Amino acid sequence: MTRLEELAAGLSGVRERIQRACTAAGRDVHDVTLVAVTKTFPAEDVRLLAGLGVGDVAENRDQEAAPKRERCADLAVRWHFVGQVQTNKAASVASYADVVHSVDRARLVTALGRAAARAGRQVTALVQVRLDDDPGRGGAAPDDVARIAATVAGTEGLRLGGLMAVAPLGGDPAAAFDRLAALAAAVRREHPEARWISAGMSTDLEAAVSAGATHLRVGTAILGSRPPLR
Ligand SMILES: *Cc1c(COP(=O)(O)O)cnc(C)c1O
């Protein structure tokens, strides 16, 4: 199999799963955006995926994302950033990311907004919520979400898109995504335009669709397993 055939097979499998999950949940498949997580894979894979109709790709490390984005500058794909952003990397990320899913503190909001405004860009920001007690994995505590969302909404250069979460390791993803959906509904009462819910990965996308996710971040099921982190 060529790499193109591998990616086409992975993609069609994931699209079928999304279609089935939408049917089961009574949702329109057009209300769910598939974001292909291309971290650790080469720029050539992004190019092949774009050729297969993928319009959204995601990365999680600035050192890898910035040059990859550069090599794919001619492609009409939206770039999502889904990893923890160090404040000193905010300006770089804001220079190419269309969407940052991992906004979890006011200082980062300020840094991203300043850089985006300076670059004349509008970056969609999602507030990442931490649904377990492990601060090491990033995300704001649920009690801080309203305050950070309001800060994003009031920051030039940023547009509040909604919320994002990763299901806790070993927990029940359905319960986690229901909790995220409730938090997202509370944010929408204050900010009706913030309709995105970014949830669901290769192993739990069905639970995310069922809970109302609008954006699924899927890597392994499309691109294959990643080399272990060194
Ligand atoms: C890597 C990553 C994904 C994709 O995970 P898979 O299990 O490979 O689908 C989704 N979201 C975030 C935040 C990630 O870092």
The ligand as an SDF file (V2000), in Angstrom:
LIG
                    3D

 15 15  0  0  0  0  0  0  0  0999 V2000
   -2.4540   13.7480   19.9330 C   0  0  0  0  0  0  0  0  0  0  0  0
   -3.7070   14.4320   20.3110 C   0  0  0  0  0  0  0  0  0  0  0  0
   -4.9400   14.0400   19.7640 C   0  0  0  0  0  0  0  0  0  0  0  0
   -5.0900   12.8570   18.8110 C   0  0  0  0  0  0  0  0  0  0  0  0
   -5.0040   11.6690   19.5360 O   0  0  0  0  0  0  0  0  0  0  0  0
   -5.2390   10.2400   18.8360 P   0  0  0  0  0  0  0  0  0  0  0  0
   -5.4770    9.3400   19.9700 O   0  0  0  0  0  0  0  0  0  0  0  0
   -3.9960    9.9360   18.0780 O   0  0  0  0  0  0  0  0  0  0  0  0
   -6.4210   10.3630   17.9460 O   0  0  0  0  0  0  0  0  0  0  0  0
   -6.0600   14.7540   20.1360 C   0  0  0  0  0  0  0  0  0  0  0  0
   -5.9960   15.8020   20.9920 N   0  0  0  0  0  0  0  0  0  0  0  0
   -4.8390   16.2060   21.5260 C   0  0  0  0  0  0  0  0  0  0  0  0
   -4.8430   17.3510   22.4720 C   0  0  0  0  0  0  0  0  0  0  0  0
   -3.6640   15.5350   21.2120 C   0  0  0  0  0  0  0  0  0  0  0  0
   -2.5080   15.9340   21.7690 O   0  0  0  0  0  0  0  0  0  0  0  0
  1  2  1  0
  2  3  1  0
  2 14  2  0
  3  4  1  0
  3 10  2  0
  4  5  1  0
  5  6  1  0
  6  7  2  0
  6  8  1  0
  6  9  1  0
 10 11  1  0
 11 12  2  0
 12 13  1  0
 12 14  1  0
 14 15  1  0
M  END
$$$$
